[in-house]
């Protein structure tokens, strides 16, 4: 192989460019033939069954949002009910306890 590379290096620049482009065309033709033959295999499958089984991106996004909302409400509970209970508890405490107003004092 080294001797072949040395032969190529000894040739003129135009000849080396022609050999390069010829090898490039052969390699790309080989890749293109493989690619085109694989397209026939890919499109010959039943695509209708595949699209039904695919998950739609917006459906997945909506499901994740609803799952998150359900998890938050399950862990926190209904916030408005808790707020009303806290307000009711404050009113009961205020009725039972004396309210003392505090005046802030500044030290000099």
C-alpha positions, -999 to 999 in steps of 0.1 A, spaced: 0 0 0 29 24 8 44 18 -26 11 27 -43 8 59 -22 44 68 -32 35 62 -69 5 85 -65 26 112 -48 51 111 -77 25 118 -103 15 154 -113 -11 174 -95 -36 172 -122 -34 134 -124 -37 131 -85 -69 153 -87 -84 131 -114 -77 100 -93 -92 117 -63 -124 127 -80 -127 92 -97 -124 75 -63 -148 100 -48 -174 92 -75 -170 55 -70 -174 57 -32 -204 80 -34 -221 58 -60 -217 28 -36 -232 48 -7 -260 61 -29 -269 25 -41 -271 13 -6 -292 42 5 -317 39 -24 -320 1 -18 -328 7 19 -355 33 10 -375 6 -8 -374 -16 23 -383 13 46 -414 24 26 -426 -12 19 -437 -16 56 -472 -8 66 -470 29 76 -506 31 88 -500 8 117 -468 26 126 -485 61 128 -513 48 150 -487 35 175 -466 67 174 -471 91 203 -482 126 192 -459 153 207 -488 175 218 -507 146 233 -476 136 253 -472 172 265 -508 175 275 -506 141 294 -475 152 312 -492 185 323 -523 167 335 -502 142 354 -482 170 370 -514 188 380 -529 156 395 -496 149 415 -495 185 428 -532 184 439 -527 150 455 -497 162 475 -509 197 484 -547 192 483 -572 218 474 -555 251 483 -587 271 484 -602 249 511 -571 250 532 -570 288 529 -606 290 542 -598 267 571 -568 289 581 -590 320 580 -616 303 601 -590 292 626 -576 328 628 -611 342 635 -616 317 663 -582 325 679 -589 362 677 -622 358 695 -606 338 723 -574 359 727 -566 395 735 -550 415 708 -519 435 718 -506 462 695 -469 464 694 -451 496 687 -416 493 673 -389 510 693 -356 522 678 -325 520 699 -299 548 695 
